[in-house]
């Protein structure tokens, strides 16, 4: 009897044994349907053996899902994710499955294997038919005759360096100022990779970046079958695109972080665009980092990887400085006659600010409108106002489920929590003292839009934030209006800061940047600098020169000095030196044990026990010069969220291998003793805490 080890998407670290009925092809990588505790689930066969410690109690595999099989490389990737990120194996494998096989539990057992197979085939046919209908207006191949853009000397040198490494692992950091033409370098390297019979994986941080990037791919590589993979696609389209990639038919796969798990039999090149972006780190469930998995995958397959950014993360910058990756620099904008935008700072303190706008920014907006140019006003806060306060007492609108303020929203008037989605009516008087003079303090995108419409009543204003782009194709619609010059002023959040190319946009105004300077997060200045450089880079990318006005009371802060000098390299060097002196990542490796429960006492007790357990284990896995350090339990930055009290314990080591030796033993000890009323997770290489 053959025994299959099956990884199932449940919170169990071990695989489950099932016997393989005669006639079923259930080898490693097969996707199967099995019975677990009376429910049918989809899993992946990781290995086949002839023995089992529970042979007399085993159930049979019910069905092998046809048309889906994970290759050995993806099995190895999922197993690595389970080991490194301390997550259940089945949860890691679940990330690699296409939508039709990721349906989870099935409500009832199929009447027969033949009937179940027929149902799956019919569902596949329907999905593919819908895909064909959806694609009728958008052919996969662009019209013939398209020409690749001519590269300047720096771009060509970078593309040549990547191409020279084909057939072996090499890591490149493509450090290019905004507008320097990093995308053209990617596509030139991709052209060469596909010409040699290879496939290219391109990762971008957000769904909204894929349509514009896809257009560039299709225009530059018109004869190449390119597909996209992200959660915003219909299930049928995702399944068809996954199959095109897994079969080798797709030459280019463009996707968000989940696409790093795509099966690619002829992988020849990996590109991670905007590699610094925190969106590559999954914050719930399996907390993997797609950039780091892309590096792991490129090394294992022996192919080059390009990490591109105008503001490389300090982790990546350290790789380049340590010569673990080759630094390729694009120091000027690619378009002829374009230069970096001029940077100016406008003080807020003491200024007559109307709706958040200083006089300098109002004048600049008026000038841009008079010249029929477009402008972007950026504030990284959605809603109308950041808080609601009473002018007579200490009352402030707070979320009853989170340690957070409620945000004022208009249309309809509501108070909303941006952490747990709690919402309530906007009061007309103070609930504590009855005072009718309650103040909406601070400003978000709604209030900023209102102020701009008041100041410029004839201007065509478009607001872009999570609230206005929930609908399918909503963001694409705004892009079309901007490209058609049907929008004069864009108001938005960081959704507009990355990767977008607005040809007529010459002015960028930045509000509220100083808020990040008060953060306790040691990565706050790194994130702020990256955000400012990225949003500033939207100005003047074609045609008239760009101008950026940052409203700040601290123009001499290192963040703003780096922005004004256009010298991110010096800023990154300084931050890296600070991190190394303070022994902060990337100079050390960290993991975070987070726990939450309805009662604070339960969280504190759990974390205290885990901390003491960790201290006892630390000395058994590391020498004194490679020690494990644990820092005692503390409340999380957001101490209560959605009704759960939250806390954490931080563990670190100077060496990754030492930390990886410690974490499995610690996790296993915690599993044996953790109370059910406490939910907990270990986050390896967390991006925030």
C-alpha positions, 0 to 999 in steps of 0.5 A: 500500500502506498502512503501519501503525505498530504499538506492541508491548509490547517494550523498543523505543522505536520502533514497527514497520511492517506493511502492511495487507491489503485489507479490514482496518480497521487505522486509528489505535487499532486493536488488532492481532495481528502477527508479530514474530521468529516470535512473534505479539503484540498491538499498537496501531496508532498511525498509518497512512502510505503509505511505509516505509523497509523496504517490501520486508521488511514483514510483513502485519498478521495480524488486527484484534482486534474490539471494542477500539479506543483513541481518540485521547485514549488514544493521546496519553496513551500517547505522553506516558507514553512520552516523559515517563517514558522507557519503550518506546511499546509498554509504555505502550500495553499499559497501556491495553488490556483483559485479553483483548487484553493476552495478549502473545505467542501460541504459534502462528499462527492457522490462518486469520483467520476461525478466529481471529476466531471464537475471539475471539468465542467467548471474548468470549461466554464471558467475558460469560456468566460476568460475567452469572452473577457479577453475578446476586447483586449488581445494578448498580443499587441499589434506587430511592428512595435519597437523597443525603446532606445536606451541611453548609455547607463540603461544599456550598461545595466541591461547588458550586465544583467544579460551577461549573467543569464544561466547563473545566479546573480543579484543586482540592485538597480538604483535609479532616480525616479524617471530614470527608465528602470522599467526599460532596463527590466524589459530589455533584459526580459526580451533577451531572456525570452529570446533564449527560451526562458520565462520572466517573473516580474513582481510589483507591490500593488495591484494598481501598478499592474495595468500600466506595467502590463501595457508597457510589456505588451508594447515592448514585447508584442510577440510574447505571451504575458499574463498577470496574477493578482487577487483582483482578477476573476478566479477563472482568469487567475486559473487560466493565467496560472496554467499558462505560466505553469505550462511554460506558454507565458513568457512573462508573468507580472504579479503582486507578492503572491505571484512569487509562488507561481510555477515557472518551468523555464524561469530565466530572470526575476525582477522585483520592482519598487523592492523597498515597498512594505506591500511585499511583506504579508501581514496576516496569515503566512507572514512571508516577504516576497522580495526575500522569497524571490531572492531564494528562488533565483538563487536555487534556480541559478538565475539573475534577479534585479531589485529595482528602486529609487529608494532601496530598502536599507536591507537591500542597500546593505547587500549592495554595500557588502557586495552581496549584490551588484549596484547598477546606478541610473543617476539621471532621468531618461527622457531627453530634456527632463530633470529632477524636480525643484524642491521647496519647503513651506512652513506650517507653523505661523502660516495662514493655513486654509484647509491644510493648504499654505499660501505657497502651495495655493499660489503654486496650484493657481500657477499650474492651473493657469498654465494648464498643467496638472498637479498632485496634492498628497496626504497620507490620511484618508477621511475628512479629519483625523480626530473629533474633539470637544473644545470644552472638556477632554473628550475625544472620539475613540474606537471602543474596540481599539486604542485608536482615534475615530476618523471623521468621514463625510458623505455620509457623515460617520466616525470610522475606525481604520483598524477594525472598521467600527463605524458610528454616527457623527455626534452633534454635541459632546457626549461627555459634557453636551458642548455643541462646539466640537472640532474636527481636527487634522485633515485627510483626503476628503477635507483636502479635496473640499478645500481645493474645490473651494479655492479653485471652483472651476478646477477638475479635481479627482480624489484617489484613496481606498474609499474611492477605488474600491470598485473594479477598474475604479483606479484605471478609470481615474488614470484614463481621465488623467491621461485624457487631461480631464483632471487638473488636480489629483488629491490622494494617498500613497496609492499615487506615489509609486510607479505611476507616470503622469505626463502632464503633471508638473506640481506635487504638494505634500502635506502632513509629512512631519507626522512620521517624524514622531513615530517610535518605529526605527524604520519611520524615517526610512519609510518617510524618505522613500515615500517623499522621493517617490511622490516627488518623482511624479512631477516633471517626468515629461515636458515642463520642469517639475516642482515639489512643495513640502509643507514642514516645520523642520526643513533641516531634518535629515529626511528633508535634506536628503530630499532637497539634495537628491542624495538618497545614497548618502541618506542610506549610508547614514541610516545603515551606520546608525542601525549597525551602531545600535544593532538594529536590522539589518545588522541583526535578525529579529522575530516577533512573538505577538499574542492577543486575547480578550483579557489583558491578563491572559495576554500578559500571562501567556507572553510572560511564560513564553518569555521565560521559556525562551530564555531557558532555551536560548542558552542551548542553541547558541554560544556566548558570541552568537547569543539569542536575546529576548526582550520582555513582554510589552503591549503592542503599538496598537495595544487593543485592536478589534476587541483584542488586547495585544502584546509582544516579545521580541527575540534577536540574534546577530546571525540568521542561522542561530535565530533559525535554530532557536525558533522551531524549538521555541514555537514547539514549546509554546504550542504545548503550553499556550491556552486556547483563549490566546491567539499568537503568531511568530513573525520572522523579519517583521517590517514593523512592531 
